[in-house]
């Protein structure tokens, strides 16, 4: 067999190769942007800010929470507007590129936040900008999913993306911990006394995001331009958004889904935010053990997201969400009553299995239900549904904890959100072709 024959690819095989490259490039963006929530929001930089930058951990936690809350409000307000404009303009990648770069730049500049209260305000401003840009970029990223993925495969693509996201966050976090945080002496001449080995996580997370996001911009096709100017797109987008609000009855099933998701996502976010506090307070875990527990749960969440991807395409996204909520209710109910730390660890790993599917299947269901001409706008509402009531879960948990004088009872309130979300989602009519 000659060289020409062995290297020949049929049109069919070439198309398949190209499709897989596109799918891999899209999923890799989840791997890329996971460095921000894992390294900045959850584990390393958040702890650094509250303990070393702010006056004290209590005040630092309050300041950090306020910055996140204000950026969440901005996300909830602006995301549907930008989505409507993008739907009228056509391409999503320019919007995705702008907010990706904005998040990368703001994250990289966290390096300047030195361990002194004078840097509290710059740190909070950079955090707010980065979080806003991160969440807004995801709106356009999610809206791209149905453009190149056949409807019967939406569950798999969404699940694989979520799974890669968890994996990417863990790998990036692990590298940072090994190369910078725990390394003695600190590499590259970093000054440990000035906590440069910790501050460097901002530029590292930014670099990780930028490098692994590139394949999406290189290989994933975009929607064609509508041919109208950005000014006209803005006017049409705003008009369309108002019309969508006024004709909300035309999208009853979508609104039912968004309300249900809003509620059970509030439960998920509260569990994420206070899981470490509960592990430390009720089970007496040290900081390193809490981090290890969080990493282990993230690992099982990634496995769950990737594993349930096939189930999503098999039984439908709605049923996958219901199954995940049942799992969260059962394991969540058990984890708040066990008296053994070993049992707590085991149930925590089981609980993590259902985190990923609940999130991944929600994305695929939105992709299936959203009208093509309103796809990005609907993902803007999707982002709004994840932020609009984010304050209720933490507020209820805090109030019940104080009233009952028990962390167990307070944490158990997250089950209410899962049950109510399940009740709302149950009668939802999923598009027939996806079931």
GIRA-V707687 format. One record per helix or strand. SS is the DSSP state (@ for helix, = for strand). FROM is the first residue (numbers start at 1). TO is the last residue. If there is no record, write none. Layout:
BEGIN
ss=SS from=FROM to=TO
ss=SS from=FROM to=TO
END
This chain:
BEGIN
ss=@ from=3 to=6
ss=@ from=11 to=53
ss=@ from=57 to=89
ss=@ from=93 to=112
ss=@ from=117 to=148
ss=@ from=151 to=181
ss=@ from=187 to=189
ss=@ from=192 to=194
ss=@ from=196 to=199
ss=@ from=201 to=219
ss=@ from=230 to=246
ss=@ from=248 to=283
ss=@ from=287 to=315
ss=@ from=317 to=335
ss=@ from=341 to=369
ss=@ from=372 to=385
ss=@ from=390 to=404
ss=@ from=407 to=411
ss=@ from=414 to=426
ss=@ from=432 to=434
END
